[in-house]
Amino acid sequence: MPNTNLILLIILLPLAAFVMLGIYGRKYFKNTSGIIGTALLLISTTLSLYTAYGYFFKYGKVDGVYQKLIPFKYTWLQFSPGVSIDMGVTIDSISVMMLVVVTFISLMVHIFSIGYMKGDERFPTYYAFLSLFTFSMLGLVVSSNIFQIYFFWELVGVSSFLLIGYHFEKPSAVAACKKAFIVTRFADVGFLIGILVLSFYSGTLDFNTLIATLTNPETNEYKNAIAATFLGMSALTWGLVLVFIGAAGKSAMFPFHIWLPDAMEGPTPVSALIHAATMVVAGVFLVARLFPVFAISATSALNLVAYVGAFSALFAAIIACTQTDIKRVLAYSTMSQIGYMMFALGVSKYGGESGLGYTASMFHLFTHAMFKALLFLGAGAVIHYIHSNEMKDMGGLRKYLPVTHITFLIACLAIAGVPPLAGFFSKEEILLAAYQQNQTIYWIALITSALTAFYMFRLYFSIFWNKEAPVQNKHKSEGGFTMLIPLVILAIGAAAAGFIPFGHFVSSDGTRVETEFHLMFSIAPVVLALTGIFIAMWMYKKQNSRANKLASSLNGLYKAAYNKFYIDEIYLFITKKIIFNLIGKPAAWFDKYIVDGLMNATGNSTEEISATIKRFQSGKVQSYAIYFLAGVIGLALVFIYVWKL
Amino acid sequence: MIEPGLYHILFISATLFFIGVYGFFTRRNLVTLLMSVELVLNSVNLNFIAFNKYLWFDKMDGLFFAIFIIAIAAAEAAVAIAIIINLYRSHQSIDVEHAEELKH
């Protein structure tokens, strides 16, 4: 059995780092906070590797099936017997895998940041936020209760907000962090309603019970959830679609993707951790967590997942080909790869060999975390050297940044799907799963993988080849060993992670899935990827006008893609012109003139009246006597002539 | 010689009453005001006595009321003079117009 204390320690150590650095960092750990955060996280990483080893090789497997273990559970809020919000730890294949991914990538980013953020004014705060994020993300992946996952879901949202807005003196960073928070919060409303719908029909908030009741057609809960329909879809499907809206918001799926490119305003290591490797895959993780319900009870919701994922993958890949900010290219590439993971889940079925998509999705999540974190950290090293995000300021950097150059190249080859690097294996599995289940999605995925190779090598050649380095900065080196070590380690990961037989460890129902390697099947994607690479090489290796010619020949499409298909403008139009004008302004008018007017009228009339009558209280005894006498005479007249007493 | 009747007495009482009211409104000296109030009270007393004598001479209610009012008037005069003395001490004046801040 797993050691509960060790698992809790994995999660609580980053929290301890956050509290310590957050409260005392600026006072006592001005320069050492990086070391402290990294050291605590190193313990966490070691423990999670140990847990993963124990789970996958020792106690996790019973009769050839990986079990779902709950070593720790604390009932936090009990609403009624059966319905409670728990804080628990679930240990199963995906949560253990995510523990390793999150702690490992976070450790790499921590180490990288020691060099990257050196000399920053708010160095301890930065590490405190990173620790907070790591804690929240770890809490999210081990959640045993759907409300617990929501809780940590919001916490990662907050830490993402804090880190995007880390350079709060820049107006663009402030705008970006607000945008990220508002867009994801907007999607989270769907998630919350989805939780309420699912828990209403299943009568529980606990993941295990919820999945068990909603996948068993014999139970009354299942029958009720299927029988209740709204707009032609069953309540169960609605619940899952709403949960998926939350997942799409966090994972930057179309149409909630607009926050991710802007989130690149944060420091680059943060982008590597949050907006590439871990937080943005939380949506994929959520769908995977509820996967049995999706696959068994609501295949139409799963189809939605597949098509949204496939569309986002292609859509983002097209935009990525035209962007000039290197971090934005990587952001769109992230969105595209998450689209891959989403549609891999979408085309999967539950159990056995037909659950290949599930395995492939988790595999891609794992390998993607490696090479995308590497790409971002490499981009960070480049930005650190050149102090610009724009491609036009770069070129010829291979001489000055040799380590970055090699590791970046490995990552590019990996993401493009060139054998035998990690991305090749996971992408093959995804394509195979798509090919077996849904041909349309397979073709979309194939086109996307060619585009991926093209835009990644466009990036690579523009940074490291193209023209000669414009200004040679002799005072600067590539960055200290703290920046190079993570690059090298991640490059090894990106090169070797593909050889892990993932199907043996992670599958939809815990059984072993053999991932066969089909040589014939791999030819098409690899040839397409190589074609993409050669086109990019032809266009960008030397400075020439081919790229501009192509852009002008595709004038309309290029412009649309360069402007991200005007999605931001459409949203701005909808919010500013339609919502603000038709709802906001009338509501403001009503508030200003009707509600406020009523209150002001009450106040003003009271004031007027009192101003009028206060003259009567003059302090002159004789005036009072006159009023008194007038009153007496008036009463007497009334008594005599009106009431005739 | 005409025997004085109820109307004569009511006429005198009304006259006294209005003299008192007039004095109360026109004088500035607090002691004079007090005297005016006494006039008003005594006109009321006269009314009580007259009605008792001419209309319900078999009862004593009017007399009791008159005595009661005299007692009240005495007490009121004592309180009023105490107030006037205190006012004089603080304002060096017993002019009613100097007592306006009493409204606060």
Chai-1 contact restraints between the chains, C-beta under 6 A:
chainA,res_idxA,chainB,res_idxB,connection_type,confidence,min_distance_angstrom,max_distance_angstrom,comment,restraint_id
A,Q617,B,K103,contact,1.0,0.0,6.0,A-B,restraint_1
A,G619,B,E100,contact,1.0,0.0,6.0,A-B,restraint_2
A,G619,B,L102,contact,1.0,0.0,6.0,A-B,restraint_3
A,G619,B,K103,contact,1.0,0.0,6.0,A-B,restraint_4
A,V621,B,V96,contact,1.0,0.0,6.0,A-B,restraint_5
A,Q622,B,F25,contact,1.0,0.0,6.0,A-B,restraint_6
A,A625,B,F24,contact,1.0,0.0,6.0,A-B,restraint_7
